[in-house]
Amino acid sequence: MSHVFPRHSHAALPTAVGGDGCWLIDADGKRYFDGSGGAAVSCLGHSNARVTEAIKAQLDRIAFAHTGFFTSEPAEALADLLIANAPGDLDRVYFVSGGSEAVEAAIKLARQFHLENGEPERRHLIARRQSYHGNTLGALSAGGNEFRRAQFAPLLVGMSHIAPCYEYAERAEDETPEAYGQRVANELEAEILRLGPETVMAFIAEPVVGATLGAVPAVPGYFARVREICDTHGVLLILDEVMCGMGRVGHLFACEAEGIAPDILCVAKGLGAGYQPIGAMLCAGRIHDTIAAGSGFFQHGHTYVGHPVATAAGLAVVSEILERDLVPQVRARGAYLEAALRDRFGQNPHVGDIRGRGLFRGIEFVADRETRRPFAPTTGLAGRLKKAAFAEGLICYPMPGTRDGRNGDHVLLAPPFIATEAELDGMVDRLERAVTAVLATAG
């Protein structure tokens, strides 16, 4: 009997014993193509020698030194590399152990910045419905997925949630994409004015919404208007690139596709590529400098902040992405994958939308394509797709609750950046077999 507390007590999972490029291998020798990179994590696959050697080398030097006493060479080098490639005036990096921690740090930093900037009344955070920002209580409070929030609601911090930029389901038929984007962006200004501009500290959003909406990018002009609104009212813009960043959508930082830069940016997943648990919060120089000129102390921290082995892994990962020109490759492979998905699923009567950027793609399933009506939650479509795909040797990321936390189903694909066209073809083949089998009995 296992003494591990699993994610789901009713599931019997195989044991992963090996990794080979884009593939994972279980104890019985079965191979699974990692079509979602776990949860958009394994961007370099599972056997990158440069990263594993960097980890070993760092362990031979020093495994841990608490940042209350020391900095470390890999942390300094990784921060330099990130900032050298970061957009706008991002200038400082705060390393953590994952995405939820990065978001928690961003929220706290936004509050402390305003305190030390002489605006203590700024306390409200605005986010979006159907967003996902992590599972710690602050990050979960910011997230807008009602299913994930419901049972913990009494513990959550009150935050505002405005409409997402979800063109497929929420743009009116007589509305252009640009007009729709301006309309939903203007909800941010309306909420700022409702709360009182002097009380709002930040707005947080995912440039491409991952887990809860399934690779949904904003329409053109949306984020430019959001940036303008934040600047007008002195509100910090926090972009959560935990899932969509680090090259995943064809830009090292996802916001580059929007032509904007945030005040605070969160990354994780692809930063460590699964080789070590690591995340980071990047902030503009003026934010750091305000605190440096005031208390000098960011009142936040965790034991493993700036961990030398984790940052050594992150340094090797980002170096691999940049030096092997994997970001342009993601754009090329992403276009190839999009074409393959549209060819295979574009005419399926139960596929409502195929979307995404780079190697971050989503397929939304519907009971009625013309009306865009989702399947009933009792169908259990997402769970059945996950099981069927896994049986076919494909790891993908199906999720229910796409529309509102309860209704709707999608599958998220986020294969490793190193995947060949032949491997992507195989992934689509496996997915098609799984989808065909499940939809045949979906009712």
C-alpha positions as CSV (number, residue, x, y, z in Angstrom):
1,M,0.0,0.0,0.0
2,S,1.3,3.4,-0.9
3,H,1.8,6.1,1.7
4,V,1.9,8.9,-0.9
5,F,-1.1,11.3,-0.7
6,P,-2.1,11.4,-4.4
7,R,-3.9,14.0,-6.4
8,H,-6.9,11.6,-6.7
9,S,-7.4,8.8,-4.3
10,H,-9.5,6.8,-6.8
11,A,-6.9,6.6,-9.6
12,A,-4.2,3.9,-9.8
13,L,-1.3,5.5,-11.6
14,P,1.6,3.8,-13.4
15,T,5.1,4.5,-12.2
16,A,7.3,6.7,-14.4
17,V,10.8,5.2,-14.5
18,G,12.4,6.9,-17.5
19,G,12.4,9.8,-20.0
20,D,13.7,9.8,-23.6
21,G,13.4,13.1,-25.4
22,C,9.6,13.9,-25.7
23,W,8.7,10.5,-24.2
24,L,8.0,9.2,-20.7
25,I,8.4,5.5,-19.9
26,D,6.5,3.6,-17.2
27,A,7.6,0.5,-15.2
28,D,6.1,-1.8,-17.8
29,G,8.1,-0.2,-20.6
30,K,5.1,1.6,-22.2
31,R,6.1,4.9,-23.8
32,Y,3.9,8.0,-23.7
33,F,4.3,11.0,-25.9
34,D,4.3,14.1,-23.6
35,G,1.9,16.1,-25.6
36,S,1.2,18.6,-22.8
37,G,4.7,18.7,-21.2
38,G,2.9,17.6,-18.0
39,A,1.3,20.9,-17.4
40,A,3.2,22.9,-20.0
41,V,6.4,22.3,-18.1
42,S,8.8,20.0,-20.0
43,C,9.7,22.3,-22.8
44,L,13.1,20.6,-23.4
45,G,11.9,17.1,-23.1
46,H,13.1,14.6,-20.5
47,S,16.7,13.8,-21.2
48,N,18.5,17.1,-21.8
49,A,22.2,16.4,-21.0
50,R,23.2,20.1,-20.6
51,V,20.6,20.7,-17.9
52,T,21.3,17.5,-15.9
53,E,25.0,18.2,-16.1
54,A,24.5,21.7,-14.8
55,I,22.6,20.4,-11.9
56,K,25.3,17.8,-11.1
57,A,28.0,20.4,-11.3
58,Q,26.2,22.8,-9.0
59,L,25.7,20.0,-6.5
60,D,29.4,19.4,-6.5
61,R,30.0,23.1,-5.7
62,I,27.2,24.0,-3.2
63,A,23.6,22.7,-2.9
64,F,22.1,25.3,-0.7
65,A,22.8,28.7,0.8
66,H,20.0,30.7,2.4
67,T,19.4,34.1,0.7
68,G,19.2,35.7,4.1
69,F,23.0,35.3,4.2
70,F,24.3,34.8,0.6
71,T,23.6,35.2,-3.0
72,S,24.9,32.6,-5.5
73,E,26.6,32.6,-8.9
74,P,23.8,30.7,-10.8
75,A,21.1,33.0,-9.3
76,E,23.0,36.1,-10.4
77,A,23.8,34.7,-13.8
78,L,20.2,33.6,-14.5
79,A,18.8,37.0,-13.3
80,D,21.2,38.7,-15.7
81,L,20.2,36.5,-18.6
82,L,16.5,37.0,-18.0
83,I,16.7,40.8,-17.7
84,A,18.9,41.0,-20.8
85,N,16.0,39.4,-22.7
86,A,13.1,40.9,-20.9
87,P,10.7,43.5,-22.3
88,G,10.3,47.1,-21.1
89,D,12.0,48.2,-18.0
90,L,11.9,45.0,-16.1
91,D,15.1,45.0,-14.1
92,R,15.0,42.8,-11.0
93,V,14.3,39.1,-10.5
94,Y,13.0,37.4,-7.4
95,F,13.4,33.6,-7.6
96,V,10.8,31.2,-6.0
97,S,9.9,27.5,-6.3
98,G,6.9,27.7,-8.7
99,G,4.1,29.6,-10.3
100,S,1.8,30.0,-7.3
101,E,4.7,31.4,-5.2
102,A,5.6,33.8,-8.1
103,V,2.0,35.1,-8.1
104,E,1.9,35.5,-4.3
105,A,5.1,37.4,-4.5
106,A,3.8,39.7,-7.2
107,I,0.6,40.5,-5.3
108,K,2.5,41.3,-2.1
109,L,5.1,43.4,-4.0
110,A,2.3,45.4,-5.6
111,R,0.8,46.2,-2.2
112,Q,4.2,47.0,-0.6
113,F,5.2,49.2,-3.5
114,H,2.1,51.4,-3.1
115,L,2.7,51.6,0.7
116,E,6.2,52.8,0.2
117,N,5.2,55.1,-2.6
118,G,2.9,57.0,-0.2
119,E,-0.4,55.5,-1.5
120,P,-1.4,53.1,1.4
121,E,-5.1,53.2,0.3
122,R,-4.3,51.2,-2.8
123,R,-5.4,47.7,-1.8
124,H,-7.7,46.2,-4.5
125,L,-6.6,43.6,-7.1
126,I,-8.6,43.2,-10.2
127,A,-8.4,39.9,-12.2
128,R,-10.5,38.1,-14.8
129,R,-13.1,35.4,-14.8
130,Q,-11.9,32.0,-15.9
131,S,-8.3,32.8,-15.1
132,Y,-6.0,30.6,-13.2
133,H,-3.1,32.0,-11.1
134,G,-2.2,29.2,-8.7
135,N,-3.5,27.2,-5.7
136,T,-2.1,29.1,-2.7
137,L,-4.8,31.2,-1.1
138,G,-3.7,34.5,-2.5
139,A,-3.2,33.2,-6.0
140,L,-6.5,31.2,-5.8
141,S,-8.2,34.4,-4.7
142,A,-6.9,36.1,-7.8
143,G,-8.0,33.2,-10.0
144,G,-11.4,33.4,-11.5
145,N,-12.3,29.7,-11.9
146,E,-15.4,29.1,-9.7
147,F,-15.0,25.4,-9.5
148,R,-11.5,25.7,-8.1
149,R,-12.5,28.5,-5.7
150,A,-15.9,27.2,-4.4
151,Q,-15.0,25.0,-1.5
152,F,-12.3,27.4,-0.3
153,A,-14.4,30.5,-0.7
154,P,-14.6,31.3,3.0
155,L,-10.8,31.5,3.2
156,L,-10.2,33.7,0.1
157,V,-9.4,37.3,-0.1
158,G,-12.0,39.5,-1.8
159,M,-10.9,40.5,-5.3
160,S,-12.7,41.8,-8.4
161,H,-13.2,39.7,-11.5
162,I,-14.0,41.2,-14.9
163,A,-14.7,39.5,-18.2
164,P,-11.9,37.5,-19.9
165,C,-11.0,38.2,-23.5
166,Y,-12.6,35.0,-24.8
167,E,-13.6,35.7,-28.4
168,Y,-15.0,32.3,-29.3
169,A,-17.7,32.2,-26.7
170,E,-18.3,35.9,-25.8
171,R,-17.8,38.1,-28.9
172,A,-21.2,39.2,-30.3
173,E,-21.9,38.3,-33.9
174,D,-22.2,41.9,-35.0
175,E,-19.0,42.9,-33.2
176,T,-15.5,43.0,-34.8
177,P,-12.7,41.4,-32.9
178,E,-11.1,44.8,-32.3
179,A,-14.3,46.3,-31.0
180,Y,-14.9,43.3,-28.8
181,G,-11.4,43.6,-27.4
182,Q,-11.9,47.3,-26.6
183,R,-15.2,46.6,-24.9
184,V,-13.9,43.9,-22.6
185,A,-10.7,45.9,-21.9
186,N,-12.9,48.9,-20.9
187,E,-14.5,46.7,-18.2
188,L,-11.2,47.2,-16.4
189,E,-11.6,50.9,-16.4
190,A,-15.2,50.7,-15.3
191,E,-14.2,48.5,-12.4
192,I,-11.3,50.8,-11.4
193,L,-13.7,53.7,-11.4
194,R,-16.3,51.7,-9.4
195,L,-13.8,50.8,-6.7
196,G,-12.1,54.3,-6.8
197,P,-8.9,54.7,-8.8
198,E,-7.0,55.7,-5.7
199,T,-7.8,52.3,-4.1
200,V,-6.7,49.9,-6.9
201,M,-3.2,48.5,-6.7
202,A,-3.0,46.1,-9.7
203,F,-4.6,44.2,-12.5
204,I,-3.4,40.6,-13.2
205,A,-4.0,38.6,-16.4
206,E,-2.5,35.8,-18.4
207,P,-1.4,36.9,-21.9
208,V,-2.6,33.6,-23.2
209,V,-5.0,31.9,-20.8
210,G,-3.9,28.3,-20.2
211,A,-5.5,25.7,-18.0
212,T,-9.0,27.1,-17.4
213,L,-9.7,28.4,-21.0
214,G,-7.4,26.3,-23.1
215,A,-4.8,28.4,-24.9
216,V,-6.9,31.5,-25.5
217,P,-5.0,34.5,-26.7
218,A,-6.4,38.1,-26.6
219,V,-7.7,39.8,-29.7
220,P,-5.6,42.5,-31.3
221,G,-5.5,45.7,-29.3
222,Y,-6.9,44.3,-26.0
223,F,-3.7,44.4,-24.0
224,A,-2.6,47.8,-25.5
225,R,-5.8,49.2,-24.1
226,V,-5.3,47.5,-20.8
227,R,-1.8,49.0,-20.5
228,E,-3.2,52.4,-21.3
229,I,-5.9,52.1,-18.6
230,C,-3.4,51.0,-16.0
231,D,-1.1,53.9,-16.8
232,T,-3.9,56.4,-16.7
233,H,-4.9,55.3,-13.2
234,G,-1.6,54.4,-11.6
235,V,-2.4,50.7,-11.5
236,L,0.3,48.2,-11.8
237,L,0.0,45.6,-14.6
238,I,0.9,42.1,-13.5
239,L,1.2,39.5,-16.3
240,D,1.1,35.8,-15.3
241,E,3.2,34.0,-17.8
242,V,3.7,30.9,-15.6
243,M,2.2,28.6,-18.3
244,C,2.5,30.6,-21.5
245,G,6.0,32.2,-21.0
246,M,9.6,31.1,-21.6
247,G,9.1,30.5,-25.3
248,R,5.9,28.5,-25.2
249,V,3.9,30.8,-27.5
250,G,6.8,31.6,-29.8
251,H,8.2,34.5,-27.8
252,L,10.5,34.2,-24.8
253,F,8.0,36.4,-23.0
254,A,4.4,36.0,-24.1
255,C,3.7,39.7,-23.8
256,E,6.1,40.5,-26.6
257,A,3.4,39.4,-29.0
258,E,1.1,42.1,-27.7
259,G,3.7,44.9,-28.0
260,I,3.5,45.8,-24.3
261,A,5.5,45.2,-21.1
262,P,4.1,44.7,-17.6
263,D,5.3,46.3,-14.3
264,I,5.5,42.8,-12.8
265,L,5.8,39.5,-14.6
266,C,5.6,35.9,-13.3
267,V,7.2,32.9,-14.9
268,A,7.8,29.3,-13.8
269,K,7.1,26.0,-15.6
270,G,9.3,26.4,-18.7
271,L,11.9,28.2,-16.7
272,G,13.0,25.0,-15.1
273,A,11.6,22.7,-17.8
274,G,10.7,20.2,-15.0
275,Y,14.4,19.6,-14.1
276,Q,14.1,21.6,-10.9
277,P,11.2,23.4,-9.2
278,I,11.7,27.1,-9.9
279,G,9.7,30.2,-10.7
280,A,10.5,33.9,-10.8
281,M,8.9,37.3,-10.4
282,L,10.4,40.0,-12.5
283,C,9.7,43.7,-11.7
284,A,10.4,47.1,-13.1
285,G,13.4,48.9,-11.7
286,R,11.2,51.7,-10.3
287,I,9.3,49.2,-8.1
288,H,12.5,47.8,-6.7
289,D,14.1,51.2,-6.3
290,T,11.1,52.6,-4.4
291,I,11.5,49.9,-1.8
292,A,15.3,50.2,-1.8
293,A,14.9,53.9,-1.1
294,G,12.4,53.2,1.7
295,S,12.4,50.3,4.0
296,G,14.9,48.4,1.9
297,F,13.2,45.2,2.8
298,F,10.6,43.2,0.8
299,Q,8.6,41.7,3.5
300,H,8.2,38.3,1.9
301,G,10.2,35.2,1.5
302,H,10.5,31.4,1.4
303,T,13.2,29.0,2.5
304,Y,14.2,28.0,-1.0
305,V,14.1,31.5,-2.6
306,G,17.0,31.7,-5.1
307,H,18.0,28.0,-4.6
308,P,21.5,27.5,-6.2
309,V,20.7,24.1,-7.8
310,A,17.3,25.3,-9.1
311,T,18.8,28.5,-10.6
312,A,21.6,26.5,-12.1
313,A,19.0,24.4,-13.8
314,G,17.1,27.4,-14.9
315,L,20.2,29.0,-16.3
316,A,20.9,25.9,-18.4
317,V,17.3,25.7,-19.6
318,V,17.1,29.4,-20.7
319,S,20.6,29.1,-22.3
320,E,19.4,26.0,-24.3
321,I,16.3,27.8,-25.4
322,L,18.2,30.9,-26.6
323,E,21.4,29.3,-28.0
324,R,19.6,26.6,-29.9
325,D,17.1,29.1,-31.4
326,L,14.2,27.2,-30.0
327,V,11.9,30.2,-29.9
328,P,11.8,30.6,-33.7
329,Q,11.5,26.8,-33.9
330,V,8.4,27.0,-31.6
331,R,6.8,29.4,-34.0
332,A,7.5,27.1,-37.0
333,R,6.5,23.9,-35.2
334,G,3.4,25.7,-33.9
335,A,2.3,26.7,-37.4
336,Y,2.8,23.1,-38.4
337,L,0.8,21.8,-35.5
338,E,-2.0,24.3,-36.0
339,A,-2.3,23.2,-39.7
340,A,-2.4,19.5,-38.6
341,L,-5.1,20.1,-36.0
342,R,-7.3,22.1,-38.4
343,D,-6.8,19.4,-41.1
344,R,-7.8,16.6,-38.7
345,F,-10.4,18.3,-36.4
346,G,-11.5,21.4,-38.4
347,Q,-14.7,19.7,-39.7
348,N,-15.5,17.7,-36.7
349,P,-19.1,18.6,-35.7
350,H,-18.1,18.5,-32.0
351,V,-15.1,20.7,-32.3
352,G,-16.1,24.3,-31.8
353,D,-12.7,26.1,-31.8
354,I,-9.0,25.4,-32.4
355,R,-6.8,28.2,-31.0
356,G,-3.5,29.2,-29.4
357,R,-0.1,30.4,-30.3
358,G,3.2,28.6,-30.9
359,L,3.3,25.2,-29.2
360,F,0.4,26.1,-26.9
361,R,-2.8,24.9,-28.5
362,G,-6.4,24.3,-27.4
363,I,-9.4,22.5,-28.8
364,E,-12.8,23.3,-27.4
365,F,-15.5,20.6,-27.8
366,V,-19.2,21.4,-28.1
367,A,-22.4,19.4,-28.3
368,D,-23.7,21.7,-31.0
369,R,-21.3,23.5,-33.3
370,E,-23.8,26.0,-34.7
371,T,-25.0,27.2,-31.4
372,R,-21.7,26.6,-29.6
373,R,-23.6,24.8,-26.8
374,P,-21.2,22.7,-24.7
375,F,-21.7,19.2,-23.6
376,A,-23.5,18.7,-20.3
377,P,-21.1,18.4,-17.3
378,T,-22.6,14.9,-16.6
379,T,-21.0,13.7,-19.9
380,G,-17.6,13.9,-18.2
381,L,-16.0,14.5,-21.5
382,A,-12.7,15.9,-20.4
383,G,-12.0,13.1,-18.0
384,R,-12.8,10.5,-20.6
385,L,-10.6,12.2,-23.2
386,K,-7.7,12.2,-20.7
387,K,-8.2,8.5,-20.0
388,A,-8.6,7.5,-23.7
389,A,-5.5,9.5,-24.8
390,F,-3.4,8.0,-22.0
391,A,-4.4,4.5,-23.2
392,E,-3.2,5.5,-26.7
393,G,0.2,6.6,-25.2
394,L,-0.5,10.3,-25.2
395,I,-0.3,12.7,-22.3
396,C,-2.5,15.7,-22.9
397,Y,-4.3,18.2,-20.7
398,P,-8.1,18.0,-21.0
399,M,-10.1,20.2,-18.6
400,P,-13.8,20.6,-17.9
401,G,-15.5,23.9,-17.0
402,T,-14.1,25.9,-19.9
403,R,-17.1,28.3,-20.1
404,D,-17.8,29.1,-16.4
405,G,-16.0,26.6,-14.2
406,R,-18.7,24.0,-14.7
407,N,-19.8,23.9,-18.4
408,G,-17.6,23.3,-21.4
409,D,-14.6,21.0,-22.2
410,H,-11.3,21.6,-23.9
411,V,-8.0,19.8,-24.4
412,L,-4.7,21.7,-24.0
413,L,-1.6,20.7,-26.0
414,A,1.9,21.9,-25.0
415,P,4.5,19.5,-26.5
416,P,8.2,20.0,-25.9
417,F,9.9,22.6,-28.1
418,I,12.2,19.8,-29.4
419,A,9.3,17.8,-30.9
420,T,9.9,16.9,-34.6
421,E,7.1,17.2,-37.2
422,A,6.9,13.4,-37.3
423,E,6.3,13.3,-33.5
424,L,3.7,16.0,-33.7
425,D,2.0,14.0,-36.4
426,G,2.0,11.0,-34.1
427,M,0.5,13.1,-31.3
428,V,-2.3,14.2,-33.5
429,D,-2.9,10.6,-34.6
430,R,-3.2,9.5,-31.0
431,L,-5.4,12.4,-30.1
432,E,-7.7,11.7,-33.1
433,R,-8.2,8.1,-32.0
434,A,-9.0,9.1,-28.5
435,V,-11.4,11.9,-29.6
436,T,-13.2,9.6,-32.0
437,A,-13.7,6.9,-29.4
438,V,-15.0,9.3,-26.7
439,L,-17.3,11.3,-29.0
440,A,-18.8,8.1,-30.4
441,T,-20.4,7.6,-26.9
442,A,-20.7,11.2,-25.8
443,G,-24.4,11.5,-26.6
